[in-house]
Amino acid sequence: MKTVRRLLFREVVIAVALVTLGFVSLFFFFDFVEELQSVNHIGAIGYRIPQALIYIGLMMPSHVYELMPITVLIGTIFVMARLAQSSEFTILRTSGLGPWRALRILLSLGLAFVFFTFAVGDYMAPLADKTAQLLKARFQGQVTVGKTGAWLKEKQAYGNYAVNVGALASDGSMKDVRIFEFDNLGHLVSMTQGQTASFGEHDDWLLSTVDRTEFTTAGAKDGRVDRVFSDSFRWPTGVTAEMVAAAVLKPERMSTIDLFQYMQHLSSNNQSAQKYEIQFWKKVFYPLSCLVMVVLALPFAYFHFRSGSIASYVFGGVMAGISFVLLNNVLSDLGTLQGWQPWFTAALPGLIYSMLSLTAFTWLVLRR
């Protein structure tokens, strides 16, 4: 069985690698066409085609992570169908390769794809995405976060804070920072604006070119407004650079640990964290989809193919993979709107396709 295992492993890995390369090349072309709009744009000093190509290349690990279940399904279907068409799988069956043994071999291979997908999605993709954003900010001046900026909240013992970050600079600092301080009764106590801000070494932010406005307690007879300008201001806070990046970057491109920490921060400040909880559980369950895909591809080895019919089955695999991605995205949005349990929302696509794969395996392989 070692020879059979090496044969299947080699064929499937090569097929999955080629399919992944094809899809990644296609996404590279689409991203390059879209990125051409930013080349030579006003304010994009030094951002030319070579820099755009580097930026797009750094975004490819995210595409690899998103495509892995699809490419595993298509590559495995192609190998299984080709072995069936050439009668090689029939020879393997007569040599003692039963359905359960074939399933165990593919599951062990699928487990390797699970670890690879997790490593790419949790380590390579977040690091590459952050590097790409900083590279683009170096040539375009900053990473904008929309017209309203990124908002964060922090609850401290002596009050509550609402923080707005307008943009991120290429060196990791923040621009156009506004800090609104409220007392425990919800009254506005102070408003601090800084042109730039950086992260200190002792759980604080260091703001520069500061405009600070302080208000007396609402309802006081001698209420007044004091406005102070200063070169710098130190604000003690537990909001880290990772939390700011979490508010700026897309949650699906964050690592599992960063997502979990940001979820805890939102929950402790009485903010809705459901969107990030869903993405956290998707990070947990999404790599396991590779196991589902190899099981779904195994029944194709038991079909009887005629010449040329293999292409239609591979096309069916492509449609199945695309439907999985669509279902995964639709259920995420639906779960957020309906308030479903985050772990159930993230696991539901895998559960549906697990039932389909086990049904196909039972009917086509064991019964027929």
N, C-alpha and C positions, 0 to 999 in steps of 0.2 A: 504493500500500500504506500510505501514511501515514494516509489516511482510515480504512482498515480497522483499522490499529493503534490509532488514537485511539478508534474505536468499541468495540473489544474491551476496551481498557484502561479506558475510562470505565464500561462496563457491569459489568465484573468488579469493579473497585474499589468501585463503589457497592453491588453485591450483597454483597461481603465485609464492607464496613463495616456494612451493615444487619444481616447475620447475626451479626457480632461484637457489635454493640450489643444484639441480642436475647439472646444468651447471657450477656453481662456483666450485663444487667439481671436475668436469672434468678438468677445467682450473687449479685448484690447483695442480692436479696430473701432468699435462703437464708442468707447470712452475717448479715444484719440480724436474722433470727429467732433464729439461734444466739447472736448477740452480746447479745440482750436478757437472757440469763441473767446477764451480767456487769454490766448496768446496775443501779445502786442496791444492788449487792452489798456486804456488809460489808467495809470497808477500801477500797472504790472511791470515795474522797472526790472529789466533783465529776465523776465519770464518769457522764454522763447521755446521753440520746438524741442530742443534737447532737454530742457528742464521739464517740459510737459511730458515727454516720454518717460523720464525718471519718475515723475509723480504717478503716471498711469501704471508703471511697472510696480511701484510700491502698493498700489491698490489691488494687484492681482491675488495676493493671498486671501483677501476677503471673498473674491469670486470663487477661488478654489474651495473654500469652506462651504459656500452656498451651493456649489455644484456637485459636491462629493456624492451625496445619495443618488443623484441623477446619473452621474457618470459610472458609479458602481453598478447601478441597475442596467444601463445600456451595455457596458462592457461585459458584464456577466451573461446577459442574454445573448449577446453576439457569440461568445465562446461556447455556451451551451448549445445554441442552435447550430453553430458550425460543426461541433463534435457530433451532433445528431445527424446532420445532413451527410457527413462523410462516413457515418456508421462507426466512428471511433468510440462513441459512447456506448453503442451496442456491444462492441467488443469488451469494453471495460465492465459492462454489466454481466456478461457471460464469464468474465474472469473473477467475479465475486464482489463487484462494487454494487452493493444493494442501496436502496433509497435512503435508509437511515445513515449508512456510512457516508454516502455522498453528501447528505445534509450536514453531517458533522464536519466534513472537510471544508465545505463552503462556509459554515458558521465560524470555524477557526480563522479562515481568511477574512470573513466579515469583521471579526473582532480586531484584526490588525488594521482594517480600514477605520474602525471606530476610534482606536487610539490615534491614528494619523489625523483624522478629522478633528478630534478634540485638541490635539497639539497645535494644528494650524489655526483653529478658531479661538483658542484661549491664549496663545503665546505669539505666534507669527503674525496673524492678522491685526490684533490690536497694536502691536509695536510698529508694524509697517504702516498702518493707517495714521498713527500719531506722527511718525516720521514724515509721511507724505504731507500732512496738514502743516507741519512746521516748515517743510521745504517750500510749500506754496506760499506760506505767509512771509517767508524770507524775501521772496521776489515780488509779492503783491502788497506787502506792507503789514497785513494782519489777517486773522481769521475772523470774519464777521459771523455773527450769530443771529442774524435777522434784524429787523427794524427795532424790535423791542429789547433785544439782548437776551441774555440768559439770566433767569431768576432762581435764587436759592433762598432758603429760610434756615434759621438756626435759633433754637430755644436755649437760653441761658438762665441761670438762677435769678438774675436781677433784671431780666427783660427778654424781649423777642426781637429778632433782626430779620429784615428782608434785604437781600443783596442783589444788585443788578450789575452784571458784567457786560459791557458793550462789545468787546472784542478781545481776542487773544493775540499777543505779539509773537514774533518768530522766536524770541528768546524765552518763551514760556510765561512772561509777565502778562498782566491784564491792563486793559485800557478802558477809560470812561467808566469808572467804578462808582456806584452810588450805594450807600449803606443807610437804611432807614431803621432807627431804633424806636421800639415801642415798650412802654412799661407793661406790667402784668394786667392792667386794666384796659389795654389796647390803645392808650393815648400816645400820640407821636411825641417822642422826647427829643430826638435830634435827627439831623440829616447831614451826612458827610459825603462829599463828592471829591474824588481824586482823579487826576488825569491818567495816572498810571498807578499800578499796585503790584507788589511782588510778595512772594511767600517768605516769611521769616523762618528762623531756625527753631523758634520756641512757640509753636502753635499760635502764630499771629500773622497779620498782614501789615506790610509797610507801604502806606500810601504817600504819594508825592504830589506837590502842587495842590494842596487841599483847601477846600471851601467847606467849612463846618458851620451849620446853623443849629443852635440849641433853643428849645422851647421850654417854658415853665409848665408846670402841671396844669392841665386844662381846668378851667373854672376858678383859678386863683385870681384874687383881686389885683395883685401886682404882676400879672402875667406880662411877660415881655419876650422878645426874640433877640438873641445874641448871635451875631455872625462874626466868625473868626477866620482869617486867612493864615495859612502856615505852609512852610515848605514840605513838612512831613507829618505823618500821623501814624501811630501804632494802634492797631485794632486786634485785641486778643480774640481768637476764634478757633474752633475745631474744624472749620471748613478747609479741607486739604486740596492740593492741586488735582488729585484724582477725582474729587467730587465736582470741581469746576469743569474738568474735562468731560465728566459724565453728563453734565448739563449742556455741554456744547456739542459733543460728538453723538452719533447715533448709538442707542443702547445696544443694538445687535453687534456693534463693532467693539464692545468693551469685553474685558476678560471676566470670567465668572467671579473672581474675588472682588474686583472693582464693582461689579453689579451688586453683589451681596452687601458690600459696605455702603454703597449709595442707597440701597433699599433700607438698611438700618437707619441711615441718616434721615431719610424721608419719613419713616415711621416714627422716629423719636421726635420729629417736629410736626407731627399730626398732618402730614401731607400724603396725598394719594400716591401709592407706589405700585399700583397694579400693573401699569405698563412695563415697569422695570422687573416686577416679579414674573410676569409672563416671559419676558426675554431671558430672565435668569433660568427658569425651568426649560425654556427652549434650548439654552446652552447645555443643559443637562441631558435632555432627551434627543436632541437633533443628531448627535453622532451615532446614537443607537439605531437610527434609521438605516444605516448601512447594513446591519444585520437583517432587517426586514427586507431590504432590496435583494440580497443574495438568496434568501428563501423564495422570494417572488420569482427569481430568475431560474431556479432549479427545474420547475416543470417543463421549461422549454427544451430541456435535453431529452424529454420523453415523447416529443412530437415526431411525426414522420414527415419530413420535409421533401418537397419536390424541388427540382432545379429552379432557382430564382426566387423561391418563396421566402427565403430567409430575410430578405429586405423588408417585407411587410411585418414580420415579427419584431425586427429591430425598430421599425417605425412605431409599432405598438408599445415597445419599451420606452421610446422617447416620449410618447403621449402620456404614458403612466407616470414617468418621472416629472413631467411638467405639471400634471394634475396634482401630484403630491406637493410640489412647491406652492401651487395656487391654493390648495386646501390649507396648507400650513399658514399662509399669509392671511387668508380669509378668516380662518378660525381665530387667529390672534386678534384681529380687529373686532370680530364678533364677540369674543370673550371679554374684551375690554368694554364694549358697549353694554353687554348683558350682565356684566359683573360676575362671570363664572370664576370658579376657583382657578388660580393661575396654573397650578400643576396639572389640573385636568385639561385646561385649554391647550397647554403645551404638549401634553401626551396624547391627545385625541387623534391627531393625524397618524401618528405611529401605531396607535391601537387599531384604527380602521384598516390601515394597510397590512398590519399583522394578521388580522382576521382574513383579509383577502388572500394573503400569501399562504396561510395555513389551509384555507379552503381549497385553493388551487393545488397545493401539495397533496392534500388528502384525496381529492377527486381524480386528478390527472395521474398521480404517481402511485398511490397505494391502491386505489380502486380499479384503475384501468391498466 
